[in-house]
Amino acid sequence: MTPDPFEAGIASGWNVQQATDIANAEQLKTDVVIVGSGAGGATAAEMLALAGFKVLILEAGPLKRSKDFVMEERRAYPELYQQSAAMLNQQQSIGIMQGRAVGGSTTVNWTTSIRTPDKTLSFWQSDKRVEGLDAQSLAPYFEAAEQRLGITTWTADANPNNQVIADGCRALGWQYTKINRNVKGCWNLGYCGMGCPINAKQSMLVTSIPTALSHGARLITQAQVWQMSFDGERVNELLVRAIDEADRSLSRQFSVKAKHVILAGGAINTPALLMRSNAQDPHRVLGRNTTLHPSLISAAIFDEPIKAHSGAPQSYYSDEFVWKNGVQGRMGFKIEAAPLHPMLLASKSFGFGRQHADLMKQFNYLHASIALVRDGFDSLHGAGQVVLDEQGHAHLNYPLSKGFWEAAKRAFMAMAQMQFAAGAKAVLPIHDNMPMFESWQHASKVIAKTNFEELTTVVASAHVMGGCAMGEDPTMAWVSSQGKSHYYKNLTVMDGSIFPTSLGANPQLSIYAITRKNCETLIKELHERV
Ligand SMILES: Cc1cc2nc3c(=O)[nH]c(=O)nc-3n(C[C@H](O)[C@H](O)[C@H](O)COP(=O)(O)OP(=O)(O)OC[C@H]3O[C@@H](n4cnc5c(N)ncnc54)[C@H](O)[C@@H]3O)c2cc1C
């Protein structure tokens, strides 16, 4: 087991505090303040601290470490996730999971590490006026991130839950790929979504944040940046509220003045902060085109135990259907496996009483496939919009489009076909009143006739992206291709909110690589300025 770096680090004098340690109304000063400590924020913090800047990281979530990761859903969801992992869109039709702790969503993610698909990068270039982020220019940054985070092919055998994807795709002649993971010394436990108890996952919690802290960065946790004030073309000050572990506001505030501000609160929260602060947005792009890879779930029962809670959560995916109809044609979907844990399964399935109890009894024999739908490429594809309520809290207005429901039908068909081809004895598409199918023939007939629609089908997301799009055209984008605000000279955004569409691949590696490239440019500029 890898030791918890915070243990020795804090003992050696790392500058780590809680917001309640800061005096009320105190003003802090720094070179660079970073809002959020997830994939984007921590990557930037490490690079800037190594480059010699005085860095302050403000994280709304608590500091939780391997000793707190006890492999129990009842503790992990309230402690490590936004809204206790029970966040929904305004329509209440999509369950949305996002991290809220030091390390952000990387502390709880499933370690799948995939480069941005070339087709997505080309589309950004041709249709979203993104410059300098083609596959060739990004290649060295992908390599650097992969090296830094130990991202390589997972060489252990796939668990039976993932083996279904490989077996089904092989039998049908469909494309499938072994997944790269960011782990070192992984024990194949399968509880990545509850925080890694042995520090094998190379999340920001055990990699970039410790390096930043070792090089003089300061971390303040449970510190929620509520608003920013502006002075012409510059961010003037950040207003920070102390919050408790359950995300409740405490009567303690302080402010921060920085020469440069990096927003890395993730999609939804970064645009929400800007909107709450009345940031300039003449073309009303903030919060728009928030994408989710909204995902459908198909369960299958096998004769042999699957134990989908155990082993690397994701080790095979299939891209057979991601680009089948072109980039902007009918929506494509990526097929992956999802780990199952009792609360996760219970909250992401249908039924009541005996029917639900019968499903839960099969827990150890259940496999789950997910189809992640590629959203946000045009109006047919649909996307969400961040809105604020009267108190300034963010909500996501995301009506699922006709195009999505048409894709859902194809996705349920494909997943059932693959599961039967892999030897499933029964398949259950997670949709209200669906029977358990015992043959592909029966499943395909019923799925073809079913009307999939909002609130009759379980839809989930762990990939929140967009809402603060990048690009050179301010009528479509709030930041440049380098993440720099089109309106404020000392403000850069470095997180998944800058993606102008979804990716068609799991996002963390794209965020690491793009942040690395943009932060390198920023460091050169700051050396001249600060
Ligand atoms: C359960 C789960 C599984 C996943 N699995 C994978 C996977 O296997 N592979 C993959 O590629 N991706 C996966 N992801 C997604 C991936 O982890 C995220 O896309 C990525 O971490 C997003 O990075 P980010 O920097 O945009 O934001 P985050 O990593 O979410 O970090 C944002 C941080 O900012 C903090 N914050 C927000 N607002 C404020 C504020 N106002 N003030 C202070 N702090 C603030 C938040 O608390 C949070 O800690 C998964 C996500 C989840 C939830």
The ligand as an SDF file (V2000), in Angstrom:
LIG
                    3D

 53 58  0  0  0  0  0  0  0  0999 V2000
  -18.1340    8.6470  -10.2110 C   0  0  0  0  0  0  0  0  0  0  0  0
  -17.3070    9.2410  -11.3090 C   0  0  0  0  0  0  0  0  0  0  0  0
  -16.5650    8.4130  -12.1330 C   0  0  0  0  0  0  0  0  0  0  0  0
  -15.8030    8.9600  -13.1700 C   0  0  0  0  0  0  0  0  0  0  0  0
  -14.9980    8.1410  -13.8970 N   0  0  0  0  0  0  0  0  0  0  0  0
  -14.1800    8.6680  -14.8360 C   0  0  0  0  0  0  0  0  0  0  0  0
  -13.2360    7.8600  -15.5080 C   0  0  0  0  0  0  0  0  0  0  0  0
  -13.1060    6.6690  -15.2270 O   0  0  0  0  0  0  0  0  0  0  0  0
  -12.4760    8.4420  -16.4710 N   0  0  0  0  0  0  0  0  0  0  0  0
  -12.5920    9.7610  -16.7970 C   0  0  0  0  0  0  0  0  0  0  0  0
  -11.8960   10.2050  -17.7070 O   0  0  0  0  0  0  0  0  0  0  0  0
  -13.4450   10.5540  -16.1450 N   0  0  0  0  0  0  0  0  0  0  0  0
  -14.2160   10.0580  -15.1550 C   0  0  0  0  0  0  0  0  0  0  0  0
  -15.0310   10.8790  -14.4370 N   0  0  0  0  0  0  0  0  0  0  0  0
  -15.0570   12.3060  -14.7770 C   0  0  0  0  0  0  0  0  0  0  0  0
  -13.7760   13.0690  -14.4100 C   0  0  0  0  0  0  0  0  0  0  0  0
  -13.3180   12.7100  -13.1410 O   0  0  0  0  0  0  0  0  0  0  0  0
  -14.1010   14.5620  -14.4840 C   0  0  0  0  0  0  0  0  0  0  0  0
  -14.5070   14.8490  -15.8110 O   0  0  0  0  0  0  0  0  0  0  0  0
  -12.9280   15.4620  -14.1360 C   0  0  0  0  0  0  0  0  0  0  0  0
  -12.4030   15.1850  -12.8670 O   0  0  0  0  0  0  0  0  0  0  0  0
  -13.4120   16.9110  -14.1680 C   0  0  0  0  0  0  0  0  0  0  0  0
  -12.3410   17.7510  -13.8620 O   0  0  0  0  0  0  0  0  0  0  0  0
  -12.5890   19.2850  -13.5290 P   0  0  0  0  0  0  0  0  0  0  0  0
  -11.2850   19.9090  -13.2370 O   0  0  0  0  0  0  0  0  0  0  0  0
  -13.4290   19.8690  -14.5990 O   0  0  0  0  0  0  0  0  0  0  0  0
  -13.5250   19.2880  -12.2160 O   0  0  0  0  0  0  0  0  0  0  0  0
  -13.5190   18.3860  -10.9240 P   0  0  0  0  0  0  0  0  0  0  0  0
  -12.4850   17.3260  -10.9950 O   0  0  0  0  0  0  0  0  0  0  0  0
  -14.9170   17.9720  -10.6980 O   0  0  0  0  0  0  0  0  0  0  0  0
  -13.0680   19.3950   -9.7680 O   0  0  0  0  0  0  0  0  0  0  0  0
  -13.7790   20.5620   -9.4560 C   0  0  0  0  0  0  0  0  0  0  0  0
  -13.5450   20.8850   -7.9790 C   0  0  0  0  0  0  0  0  0  0  0  0
  -13.8720   22.2690   -7.7810 O   0  0  0  0  0  0  0  0  0  0  0  0
  -14.5460   22.4110   -6.5490 C   0  0  0  0  0  0  0  0  0  0  0  0
  -15.3690   23.6180   -6.6390 N   0  0  0  0  0  0  0  0  0  0  0  0
  -16.4500   23.8190   -7.4180 C   0  0  0  0  0  0  0  0  0  0  0  0
  -16.9260   25.0640   -7.2600 N   0  0  0  0  0  0  0  0  0  0  0  0
  -16.1200   25.6720   -6.3500 C   0  0  0  0  0  0  0  0  0  0  0  0
  -16.1120   26.9740   -5.7770 C   0  0  0  0  0  0  0  0  0  0  0  0
  -17.0190   27.9050   -6.1150 N   0  0  0  0  0  0  0  0  0  0  0  0
  -15.1640   27.2680   -4.8580 N   0  0  0  0  0  0  0  0  0  0  0  0
  -14.2160   26.3350   -4.5130 C   0  0  0  0  0  0  0  0  0  0  0  0
  -14.1940   25.0800   -5.0360 N   0  0  0  0  0  0  0  0  0  0  0  0
  -15.1320   24.7580   -5.9610 C   0  0  0  0  0  0  0  0  0  0  0  0
  -15.3690   21.1400   -6.4310 C   0  0  0  0  0  0  0  0  0  0  0  0
  -15.7200   20.8900   -5.0740 O   0  0  0  0  0  0  0  0  0  0  0  0
  -14.4340   20.0970   -7.0280 C   0  0  0  0  0  0  0  0  0  0  0  0
  -13.6700   19.4920   -6.0180 O   0  0  0  0  0  0  0  0  0  0  0  0
  -15.8090   10.3680  -13.3930 C   0  0  0  0  0  0  0  0  0  0  0  0
  -16.5520   11.1930  -12.5600 C   0  0  0  0  0  0  0  0  0  0  0  0
  -17.2880   10.6480  -11.5130 C   0  0  0  0  0  0  0  0  0  0  0  0
  -18.0740   11.5650  -10.6240 C   0  0  0  0  0  0  0  0  0  0  0  0
  1  2  1  0
  2  3  1  0
  2 52  2  0
  3  4  2  0
  4  5  1  0
  4 50  1  0
  5  6  2  0
  6  7  1  0
  6 13  1  0
  7  8  2  0
  7  9  1  0
  9 10  1  0
 10 11  2  0
 10 12  1  0
 12 13  2  0
 13 14  1  0
 14 15  1  0
 14 50  1  0
 15 16  1  0
 16 17  1  0
 16 18  1  0
 18 19  1  0
 18 20  1  0
 20 21  1  0
 20 22  1  0
 22 23  1  0
 23 24  1  0
 24 25  2  0
 24 26  1  0
 24 27  1  0
 27 28  1  0
 28 29  2  0
 28 30  1  0
 28 31  1  0
 31 32  1  0
 32 33  1  0
 33 34  1  0
 33 48  1  0
 34 35  1  0
 35 36  1  0
 35 46  1  0
 36 37  1  0
 36 45  1  0
 37 38  2  0
 38 39  1  0
 39 40  1  0
 39 45  2  0
 40 41  1  0
 40 42  2  0
 42 43  1  0
 43 44  2  0
 44 45  1  0
 46 47  1  0
 46 48  1  0
 48 49  1  0
 50 51  2  0
 51 52  1  0
 52 53  1  0
M  END
$$$$
